Structures are given as C-alpha cells and as structure tokens.
Amino acid sequence: MIKGIGIDATELDRVAKIIERRPHFVERILTPAELTLFASHSSHRQVEFLAGRYACKEAFSKAWGTGIGKVSFQELEILRDDNGAPAFTKSPHQGKVFVSLTHTEELAIAQVLLEE
C-alpha cells in the first residue's frame, strides 16, 4: 500500500552559487557516505549530485508528510544500488522507499514513493 508520494525540483545554478558562497552547505545536506561519492566527481558533476540528493531528500519529506524539519537531511541517505541507480539506504520509513532522479541542463528532479 502506498503511504506517500513526493516530488521536488532543484535548480542547478542555485546550488552552484550556494556551494561557492557557503561550502559547508554540502556537509549540512550530505551524510558522510554521500560526501565520499560527492568528492569523487568533477565540480560540474558535484553540483548535479548535490542538487539531486537535495531534491531526493525534499521529495522524501513531502512523501513522509512532514517537510524538512521534522526529518533532517542527515536522517536521509541516498547512495547507489547494484546497478548504479540512486537508492535510499537510510530513512525513518520502515517500508520500501522508491526513488527516481533525473537531471536536465537546469534542474535536478526527484520523485519518491513510500510503500508500507
């Protein structure tokens, strides 16, 4: 049974400017394991990665029904499954968490579905 669904879009240019102005923002959003993946990418790909993880976490909070604040960025972790696709490895949800993530030239867009 579906418990919730959430979607979010994050602008890549906005994320690039935030990284430039406030580098600690990265550590606020990403878990230590996500930071390891982030560091392995080129600077352009780092912007896409951070925007994508931010969008995933926002989409999760919408599906969860609380928004960010009741669930923190550090309580949510999105790594990769065996095929390289994004997968939640940490969340307060006890059921299955499905995520779809895509990028355009301007946006990272994520959709999250929570199943009981």
Contacts in CASP RR format, 6 or more apart in sequence:
PFRMAT RR
TARGET T0000
AUTHOR 0000-0000-0000
METHOD contacts of the structure
MODEL  1
MIKGIGIDATELDRVAKIIERRPHFVERILTPAELTLFASHSSHRQVEFL
AGRYACKEAFSKAWGTGIGKVSFQELEILRDDNGAPAFTKSPHQGKVFVS
LTHTEELAIAQVLLEE
1 115 0 8 1.000
1 116 0 8 1.000
2 113 0 8 1.000
2 114 0 8 1.000
2 115 0 8 1.000
2 116 0 8 1.000
3 63 0 8 1.000
3 93 0 8 1.000
3 95 0 8 1.000
3 114 0 8 1.000
3 115 0 8 1.000
3 116 0 8 1.000
4 63 0 8 1.000
4 64 0 8 1.000
4 65 0 8 1.000
4 113 0 8 1.000
4 114 0 8 1.000
5 62 0 8 1.000
5 63 0 8 1.000
5 111 0 8 1.000
5 112 0 8 1.000
5 113 0 8 1.000
5 114 0 8 1.000
6 59 0 8 1.000
6 60 0 8 1.000
6 62 0 8 1.000
6 63 0 8 1.000
6 111 0 8 1.000
6 112 0 8 1.000
6 113 0 8 1.000
7 59 0 8 1.000
7 62 0 8 1.000
7 109 0 8 1.000
7 110 0 8 1.000
7 111 0 8 1.000
7 112 0 8 1.000
8 54 0 8 1.000
8 55 0 8 1.000
8 56 0 8 1.000
8 58 0 8 1.000
8 59 0 8 1.000
8 62 0 8 1.000
8 109 0 8 1.000
8 110 0 8 1.000
9 55 0 8 1.000
9 107 0 8 1.000
9 108 0 8 1.000
9 109 0 8 1.000
9 110 0 8 1.000
10 51 0 8 1.000
10 52 0 8 1.000
10 54 0 8 1.000
10 55 0 8 1.000
10 58 0 8 1.000
10 107 0 8 1.000
10 108 0 8 1.000
10 109 0 8 1.000
11 51 0 8 1.000
11 106 0 8 1.000
11 107 0 8 1.000
12 47 0 8 1.000
12 48 0 8 1.000
12 51 0 8 1.000
12 103 0 8 1.000
12 105 0 8 1.000
12 106 0 8 1.000
12 107 0 8 1.000
12 108 0 8 1.000
13 106 0 8 1.000
15 47 0 8 1.000
15 50 0 8 1.000
15 51 0 8 1.000
15 54 0 8 1.000
15 108 0 8 1.000
16 47 0 8 1.000
18 25 0 8 1.000
19 25 0 8 1.000
19 26 0 8 1.000
19 46 0 8 1.000
19 47 0 8 1.000
19 50 0 8 1.000
26 35 0 8 1.000
26 38 0 8 1.000
26 50 0 8 1.000
27 35 0 8 1.000
28 73 0 8 1.000
29 50 0 8 1.000
29 53 0 8 1.000
29 54 0 8 1.000
29 57 0 8 1.000
29 73 0 8 1.000
30 38 0 8 1.000
30 50 0 8 1.000
30 53 0 8 1.000
30 73 0 8 1.000
31 74 0 8 1.000
31 76 0 8 1.000
31 77 0 8 1.000
31 90 0 8 1.000
33 77 0 8 1.000
33 79 0 8 1.000
33 89 0 8 1.000
34 53 0 8 1.000
34 77 0 8 1.000
34 78 0 8 1.000
34 79 0 8 1.000
37 49 0 8 1.000
37 79 0 8 1.000
37 80 0 8 1.000
38 46 0 8 1.000
38 49 0 8 1.000
38 50 0 8 1.000
39 46 0 8 1.000
41 48 0 8 1.000
41 49 0 8 1.000
48 103 0 8 1.000
48 108 0 8 1.000
51 103 0 8 1.000
51 107 0 8 1.000
51 108 0 8 1.000
52 101 0 8 1.000
52 103 0 8 1.000
52 108 0 8 1.000
52 110 0 8 1.000
53 78 0 8 1.000
54 73 0 8 1.000
54 108 0 8 1.000
55 101 0 8 1.000
55 108 0 8 1.000
55 109 0 8 1.000
55 110 0 8 1.000
56 76 0 8 1.000
56 78 0 8 1.000
56 86 0 8 1.000
56 88 0 8 1.000
56 99 0 8 1.000
56 101 0 8 1.000
56 110 0 8 1.000
56 112 0 8 1.000
57 68 0 8 1.000
57 73 0 8 1.000
57 76 0 8 1.000
57 78 0 8 1.000
58 67 0 8 1.000
58 68 0 8 1.000
58 110 0 8 1.000
59 99 0 8 1.000
59 110 0 8 1.000
59 111 0 8 1.000
59 112 0 8 1.000
60 71 0 8 1.000
60 76 0 8 1.000
60 88 0 8 1.000
60 91 0 8 1.000
60 93 0 8 1.000
60 97 0 8 1.000
60 99 0 8 1.000
60 112 0 8 1.000
60 114 0 8 1.000
61 67 0 8 1.000
61 68 0 8 1.000
61 69 0 8 1.000
61 70 0 8 1.000
61 71 0 8 1.000
61 76 0 8 1.000
62 112 0 8 1.000
63 112 0 8 1.000
63 113 0 8 1.000
63 114 0 8 1.000
64 70 0 8 1.000
64 71 0 8 1.000
64 92 0 8 1.000
64 93 0 8 1.000
64 114 0 8 1.000
71 91 0 8 1.000
71 92 0 8 1.000
75 90 0 8 1.000
75 91 0 8 1.000
75 92 0 8 1.000
76 88 0 8 1.000
76 90 0 8 1.000
76 91 0 8 1.000
77 88 0 8 1.000
77 89 0 8 1.000
77 90 0 8 1.000
77 91 0 8 1.000
78 86 0 8 1.000
78 87 0 8 1.000
78 88 0 8 1.000
78 89 0 8 1.000
78 99 0 8 1.000
79 86 0 8 1.000
79 87 0 8 1.000
79 89 0 8 1.000
80 86 0 8 1.000
80 87 0 8 1.000
81 87 0 8 1.000
86 99 0 8 1.000
86 101 0 8 1.000
87 99 0 8 1.000
88 97 0 8 1.000
88 99 0 8 1.000
88 112 0 8 1.000
91 97 0 8 1.000
93 114 0 8 1.000
94 116 0 8 1.000
95 114 0 8 1.000
95 115 0 8 1.000
95 116 0 8 1.000
96 114 0 8 1.000
96 115 0 8 1.000
97 112 0 8 1.000
97 113 0 8 1.000
97 114 0 8 1.000
97 115 0 8 1.000
98 112 0 8 1.000
98 113 0 8 1.000
98 114 0 8 1.000
98 115 0 8 1.000
99 110 0 8 1.000
99 111 0 8 1.000
99 112 0 8 1.000
99 113 0 8 1.000
100 110 0 8 1.000
100 111 0 8 1.000
101 108 0 8 1.000
101 109 0 8 1.000
101 110 0 8 1.000
102 108 0 8 1.000
102 109 0 8 1.000
102 110 0 8 1.000
103 109 0 8 1.000
END
